[in-house]
């Protein structure tokens, strides 16, 4: 719990990772891509405050102890949600897998929730494995990476009929929160695979699911906002928005936050630190202190209230995942938009 000026904030980091991109995990013949991927990630870390930058060797593979310290000892995080990304074409045991996340979560069950992932290109075998992971780790969400390479395929679309089968299975299993990476390109993946244009179709077709668009489609913020405002079950995942823009691009950050608040509102914005690209401490503290600048170009955007910040930093994600929030950290009169398929807390 974070407290500032007498206000207490329940913080849910809805976008965190525990990865291994060390050279020992690079697939032979794919070293260029494995190396390029993690170096691109590392470059994004440079958008945070200088004192939070890591050397590349620590960034490639960090310890459980460091992660627990950065998130829960000093990072003000009350609950964190793992979002896996396999990338098995480049990394021998995978980059950031459900299994590794789940092992850490089992050691710290009061700290983590485990999401899994699926790839519709894996067919029936992938479907069976997906069901097993959901049951094994009690998953209430999935993280989808539509740009991931598989053999000669360099991505897939949510509009694919094969994807519909998996989304139907999500509804059947109660995996109601679908996180989709739609944001800045990471080398060597294809830019077009990160476009948000395939989200609105599935959001309309699968009304029993919540679609959390991670990184809000940046840099396509207008496309995302106009799509998301018409879909009642589309949410904005703020990973990259806060970590990548609040410090490095403060005026652009204000514009993005203003657009998101105007079109979606405070009930549909979900905080995520995107660890270990960025540490949560400075993001939580900075966001609590932040407000809309007094600037003529931003004059049509309203300032954020304390209650709105509390929703964004944790209470919205808690609603999506049925996380029990201590009574003293709840809002007295929440007046919130209820997500679909909320699990029992």
Secondary structure in CASP SS format (residue, H / E / C, confidence):
PFRMAT SS
TARGET T0000
AUTHOR 0000-0000-0000
METHOD secondary structure of the structure
MODEL  1
X C 1.00
X E 1.00
X E 1.00
X E 1.00
X C 1.00
X C 1.00
X E 1.00
X E 1.00
X E 1.00
X C 1.00
X C 1.00
X E 1.00
X E 1.00
X E 1.00
X E 1.00
X E 1.00
X C 1.00
X C 1.00
X C 1.00
X E 1.00
X C 1.00
X C 1.00
X H 1.00
X H 1.00
X H 1.00
X E 1.00
X C 1.00
X C 1.00
X C 1.00
X C 1.00
X H 1.00
X H 1.00
X H 1.00
X H 1.00
X H 1.00
X H 1.00
X H 1.00
X H 1.00
X H 1.00
X H 1.00
X H 1.00
X H 1.00
X H 1.00
X H 1.00
X H 1.00
X C 1.00
X C 1.00
X C 1.00
X C 1.00
X H 1.00
X H 1.00
X H 1.00
X C 1.00
X C 1.00
X C 1.00
X H 1.00
X H 1.00
X H 1.00
X H 1.00
X H 1.00
X E 1.00
X C 1.00
X C 1.00
X H 1.00
X H 1.00
X H 1.00
X H 1.00
X H 1.00
X H 1.00
X H 1.00
X H 1.00
X H 1.00
X H 1.00
X C 1.00
X C 1.00
X C 1.00
X C 1.00
X C 1.00
X E 1.00
X E 1.00
X E 1.00
X E 1.00
X C 1.00
X C 1.00
X E 1.00
X C 1.00
X C 1.00
X C 1.00
X C 1.00
X C 1.00
X E 1.00
X C 1.00
X C 1.00
X C 1.00
X C 1.00
X E 1.00
X C 1.00
X H 1.00
X H 1.00
X H 1.00
X H 1.00
X H 1.00
X H 1.00
X H 1.00
X H 1.00
X H 1.00
X H 1.00
X C 1.00
X C 1.00
X C 1.00
X C 1.00
X E 1.00
X E 1.00
X E 1.00
X C 1.00
X E 1.00
X C 1.00
X C 1.00
X C 1.00
X H 1.00
X H 1.00
X H 1.00
X H 1.00
X H 1.00
X H 1.00
X H 1.00
X H 1.00
X H 1.00
X H 1.00
X H 1.00
X H 1.00
X H 1.00
X H 1.00
X H 1.00
X H 1.00
X H 1.00
X H 1.00
X C 1.00
X C 1.00
X C 1.00
X E 1.00
X E 1.00
X E 1.00
X E 1.00
X C 1.00
X C 1.00
X C 1.00
X C 1.00
X C 1.00
X E 1.00
X C 1.00
X C 1.00
X E 1.00
X C 1.00
X C 1.00
X C 1.00
X C 1.00
X C 1.00
X C 1.00
X C 1.00
X H 1.00
X H 1.00
X H 1.00
X H 1.00
X H 1.00
X H 1.00
X H 1.00
X H 1.00
X H 1.00
X H 1.00
X H 1.00
X H 1.00
X H 1.00
X C 1.00
X C 1.00
X C 1.00
X E 1.00
X E 1.00
X E 1.00
X E 1.00
X E 1.00
X C 1.00
X C 1.00
X C 1.00
X C 1.00
X C 1.00
X C 1.00
X C 1.00
X C 1.00
X C 1.00
X H 1.00
X H 1.00
X H 1.00
X H 1.00
X C 1.00
X H 1.00
X H 1.00
X H 1.00
X H 1.00
X H 1.00
X H 1.00
X H 1.00
X H 1.00
X H 1.00
X H 1.00
X C 1.00
X C 1.00
X C 1.00
X C 1.00
X E 1.00
X E 1.00
X E 1.00
X E 1.00
X E 1.00
X H 1.00
X H 1.00
X H 1.00
X C 1.00
X C 1.00
X C 1.00
X H 1.00
X H 1.00
X H 1.00
X H 1.00
X H 1.00
X H 1.00
X H 1.00
X H 1.00
X C 1.00
X C 1.00
X C 1.00
X C 1.00
X C 1.00
X E 1.00
X E 1.00
X E 1.00
X E 1.00
X C 1.00
X C 1.00
X C 1.00
X H 1.00
X H 1.00
X H 1.00
X H 1.00
X H 1.00
X C 1.00
X C 1.00
X C 1.00
X C 1.00
X H 1.00
X H 1.00
X H 1.00
X H 1.00
X H 1.00
X H 1.00
X H 1.00
X H 1.00
X H 1.00
X H 1.00
X H 1.00
X H 1.00
X H 1.00
X H 1.00
X C 1.00
X C 1.00
X H 1.00
X H 1.00
X H 1.00
X E 1.00
X E 1.00
X C 1.00
X C 1.00
X C 1.00
X C 1.00
X E 1.00
X C 1.00
X C 1.00
X C 1.00
X C 1.00
X H 1.00
X H 1.00
X H 1.00
X H 1.00
X H 1.00
X H 1.00
X H 1.00
X H 1.00
X H 1.00
X H 1.00
X C 1.00
X C 1.00
X C 1.00
X C 1.00
X C 1.00
X C 1.00
X H 1.00
X H 1.00
X H 1.00
X C 1.00
X C 1.00
X C 1.00
X C 1.00
X C 1.00
X C 1.00
X C 1.00
X H 1.00
X H 1.00
X H 1.00
X H 1.00
X H 1.00
X H 1.00
X H 1.00
X H 1.00
X H 1.00
X H 1.00
X H 1.00
X H 1.00
X H 1.00
X H 1.00
X H 1.00
X H 1.00
X C 1.00
X C 1.00
X C 1.00
X C 1.00
X C 1.00
X H 1.00
X H 1.00
X H 1.00
X C 1.00
X C 1.00
X C 1.00
X C 1.00
X C 1.00
X C 1.00
X C 1.00
X C 1.00
X C 1.00
X C 1.00
X C 1.00
X C 1.00
X C 1.00
X C 1.00
X C 1.00
X C 1.00
END
